């Protein structure tokens, strides 16, 4: 304030000769101030034009809330600490029903209760909110060995364990990438006063539920238990769930299983193929999923948890002039199945001056290198790995690097809401390996198109940031918005299975066997 008074006093000396009115002096002073401010902030010399610049708007850029946890490790620590302070929140197992009642009677009783509840919702609500109300989810209270014990096992071994998978990935980092089971469950069981999502509500009576959530941590158990221990636990979880009357009523069609790593729950998948699977992708080769197990009609694709830190609005602006690399890739170049294209792309692109193709792993040093590389690049190569998808795609998105997707059978998360053509370049495998084709194509893209895609990346980032509490339009929210489109069909097939004569020659299997094939590139040069 003192400096401000001195500036006003000195700058007004000449004006004081014209008039000595304090009111006029104040008006003239303010006018000069705003005039100078406008000149300096809009001057072209103060913001030099770049060939490819990143224009961002604060209203479109997600800001990390200090009261929200985005790290799986940090969030899990707080989650388990709260449980230890408040005592076990695990309720007595009352989901199986009355042991003195015959199994079929339990199923019939539940079916009748569900019919009465749904009929009341359909006819008694004059506003017809039956068709617009949030998804109602019943969360099973499974024994702790399937839930809390698995989370504690991860927490207790996270710092001390440096195990690698057969392809060199750190085990605990891999679990973090596929930790969608934690983020969804933590939000569902949180006190309603702490939840922000309006797309889903947790119900405590099975007859009120649209869907049933199975909170079994299949990925943690796969990687951190001995092989036989894991298989035993899988069988126990399978028996526990399939013994439930709700499961028997629908044959699992309205039950949600988080099976986000393609190796997890593999030994018992065939027994739950009717259920809704939360997957990282789909695969038509038969290497990961058998025919008839997965389909876009019943299952849902969820994004990996990004390995890299978010490049927020300030970061995006600061890195815009540093994006001097045209195309960047860091990862393992030797992969199986569809991932064989990586080595071909490495040979084809590796010698270009403005392209970086390098071998790397997912360890801490690899994370630092990848983060730096992606933030200095305009485009990031995202080829298929052992499966059609890769966490690299979501690393590129949160880094503000436009993904170049070379994966002909890739299915993408929330594509019913998000148009990935606005943030990514899709290239068929046959085009990508043609000598000189890909780089010529990327260099032909106009700077205005690149700026638009970068701006869209800034808007889309929020859809891939898992957090607790879950945020509106975050991935957890979009899961339930996508599920809302499936519920009517789930009920249709449940009721159809209940009334169709078992000897019928025509049973609708509803399998989506046709693979998703990339035909052409969406952006014209």
C-alpha positions, 0 to 999 in steps of 0.5 A: 500500500505504501508503494502504491501511494508513492506511485500515485503521488509522483505520477500525478504531479503534472496533473495537479497543475490542471486541477486540485480536486481529490475526486478528479485526481482519483479518477484520472489516476485509476484511468491511467492505471487501467490504460497501462495495464491494458497496454502491457497485457495485450502487447504482442511483444509480451507474448511471442507467437509460437508455430505450435502454441497451447491455448488453455482456459482455466474453465476447461482445465482440471485443477488438483484439489488439495483435499482430494487424493489422486494417488492410490498409495496415499489414498489407501493409507488414509482409507485403511487408517480410518478403518483402524481408528473407527474399528472394522466397518465390515458388517456381518455376512447376511447376504446369503439369506436364511439358512433354514429356507430352501435355496429356490424359496430364497431366490423366489422371495427375492425375485418377488421383492424386486418385482414389487419394488420396481413396479412401485417405482414405475407406477407410483412416481408421477415425475417418471424418475424411474427412467432418470434416477441414479443407478442403485448399487448393492455392495456385497459385504464379502469376508475381509480376506477378499477385500481389506486383507488384500489392500493391507497386503499391498500396503504392507509390501509396497515399499519393501517389494521390488518384484518384477513380472516376466516382462520386467514391469514392477509388480506394485506399479502394475497393481496401481495401474489396474486399481480401478477396483479400489477407486470404485469400491472406496467411493461406493462405501464412503458415507453419503455425506462425503460422496459427490457423485449423483449418478449412483447411490448405494442401497442396503436392501437387495430388492432396491438394487439395479446392480450388485458390486462384487468387491474382490481385489482380483489383481492384488491377489494374482500378483501378491499371493502364491499361485496355489493360494491365489487359485484357492482364493479365487475358488472361494470367492466364486463360491461365495458369490454364486451362492447368493440368491441374487446371483442365482436369480439373474445367473450373474447378469446384474453383478459387476466384477472388476477384472481389470488386469487380463491375467486376473481371475482367469482360472474361474472366469468361465463360471462368471461369463454372464456377469458385467466385467470391468476390463482394460480392453477386449481381445479377439485373438483368444489369448486373454478372453475366450469366445463368448466371455466378453462383449461390448453389450455387457462389459465396460472398458475402463482406463488404466490409472496413469503412471505419470503426473498430471500436466495441469494448465500451468504446466501445459502453458510452460511446456508448449514452447518446449515441445520440439520432438515430433513423435515420442515413444518409450517402452518395451519394443518386443511384445507378443500378439498384436504388440509385434508391431512395436519392433517394426515401428521402432525400426521404421521410425527410430532414425528420424531427427525429430523422433525419439523411440527408446527402450524403457521400463516402468520403474521410477527412473522410467517414469521420470524419463517418460514424463520428461519425454512426453511433455517435450513432444507434440505426438506420443506413439501408442501402439498395441502391447501384449493386449490391444491397450496400453497405459501409455495412452493415458500417460500421454493424455495427462501429459498433453501429448497427442496420442498416435494410436496404432492398435487395430482392435482397441476398444476405448473407455467411455466412448459413448460419451467421449470422441477420441478423434478429437484428441488422438490420431488413429492409424491402421497398422498397415499404414503405420509400417509403410516406409515414411508414411507415418511421419509424412502424415504427422508433419502434414497436420496443420498447426491449428488442428494440433492446437485444437487437439491439445485444447481438447486434451486439456478438457478431457484429462478430468475423465481419466483421473481416479480420485477419492472422493470421486469427482463429477465427470471423473472415471468413476462417475462415467462408469455409472453413467455408462452403466445406466445405458446397460441396465434395461438390457440387463433386466431384459435378458434376466427376465427372458432367461427366467421365462424361456423354456430350457429346451428352447432351440433358440437362446439369445447369447448376445455375444459381440464377436466382431472385432473393432478394426481401424479402417482409416485415419480421421484427420485429413492432411 
